[in-house]
Amino acid sequence: MSLSSHLFAQDMRSLVQIYADIDKAFASRSGEAVSAVLKTNSDSPSYELVENYTLKKTRQLIIRNDLEFAKETSLALIDNNVENYDAIDLYSYIDKALVGEEQKKQAAEEKRQREQARLAALSEKTRQQIQQRGSYQTMNTTSGKAVYVSEQEQSYSPLLWAVKLGIANVMYQMVTEPDNYNSLKYGLSVGLDMFYPTENFVFGLEGLVNVHFLSLTGEQEFMISGSLIPKIAYSGINKHLFLRAGFAAYPTLSDDKETVRSISSFYTPAIGLGFENIDIGASKFGIHGDYYPGHFAHDDLKAAAEFGASILLPLNVHERTKVGIELGAGDVLFIKEEGIENRIKGIFAIGVGNVQK
């Protein structure tokens, strides 16, 4: 009994060591190492247990979808015991699974190649159609996609501009104190509007010069006014809401200031807000208001401001430019220590601008 117990303990220690060798061979992912362990212990009285342990670890490989290595280990079992039918059945199952996977991969690759060929043929057909229509080039959009555009379309700029010639600029001037005085004046004007949009901002520039050289009523005066106003809008809030900051000038050239009571020459920074470049059908509309802090430099002035609105009505639109008329109205207000001076203007202008694509 004692001898039998001793031999059993030795067999168990030997079997544990063989299991450890098999684990090591599996860890090294070597079918040859697994085969070597099986061959070395083929004469062991516990060899059947060793085969069963190897089969168990092979099935675990199948569960993990490691079919290539499972095929190697099942083949190692067959090489060392061709009568191990469990290993033969397992090898057959793995081989069929691998063939099925290969067929799926091959079918997916053939499908991918067919789709590539279809897209290439479609691209070639599109390219030929474009070539037949004229000269086109590719441009990248902001999303990174390439699109075909004609050379003419490629030359379009995001800059929007308009030049205006006021052929009738009528101003009604009213002074309340110390004596009421009013006059009606006629003149000309020239103006410029520019807008340049970017991804987050719209930059603008406005310039206007008014010359009133003919007094229809009241004293004869030669009056000039002008302004240059850069402006900016943040598209995240409203691309039409502009912050305006620039400069304005109102030189007075009258020879009889005591009679007309016009303010002396007035030069000032200008800050304000405007809703501008608004599309109303094919027309463009804008309205603004500017505050003139330059009144602080004049003892006889409490405040000064200017308000204006305009609409550009297109008459003739060409491929690159459009011609139209602009109707504008404005009011320059000077609040004095005594009374006010009000200059109300109406402008009829011819405008020329570009067509934005």
Salt bridges, closest charged atoms under 4 A:
ASP23 OD1 - LYS57 NZ 3.31
ASP66 OD2 - ARG29 NH1 2.38
ASP95 OD1 - LYS71 NZ 3.33
GLU109 OE2 - ARG112 NH2 2.60
GLU115 OE2 - ARG118 NH2 2.69
GLU124 OE2 - ARG127 NH2 2.51
ASP193 OD2 - LYS164 NZ 2.87
ASP193 OD1 - LYS231 NZ 3.85
GLU206 OE1 - LYS231 NZ 3.25
GLU206 OE1 - ARG244 NH1 2.98
GLU221 OE1 - LYS185 NZ 2.86
GLU258 OE1 - ARG261 NH1 3.41
GLU276 OE1 - LYS231 NZ 2.40
GLU276 OE2 - ARG244 NH1 3.00
ASP279 OD1 - LYS284 NZ 2.54
ASP290 OD2 - ARG244 NH2 2.85
GLU306 OE1 - HIS288 NE2 3.01
GLU326 OE1 - LYS164 NZ 3.40
GLU341 OE1 - LYS336 NZ 3.81
GLU341 OE2 - ARG343 NE 2.79
